[in-house]
Amino acid sequence: MAVAQMVASRLSLILDDGLDPESGKQLFKSKSFNNVKTEATADQLFAIADAVAPLQQRPLVNIERKDNSEITQA
């Protein structure tokens, strides 16, 4: 039986970068924070993103958490 253990986590703020002048499609920029504690809850990460978002030059569109796990034989 295999077991997955979370070893790293990253918080990403997805920001609105306007429209592409040629295609008219929405453009996005991301600001990522590495070394997020793997034990952090969604509520804690939302609170941090909510506090950091007003410091950005672009409006916040989305908040993402990206986790990396190691899979080993149990």
Secondary structure, 3 states (H helix, E strand, C coil): CEEEEEEEEEEEEEEEEEECCCCCCEEEEEEEECCCCCCCCHHHHHHHHHHHHHHCCCCEEEEEEEEEEEEEEC
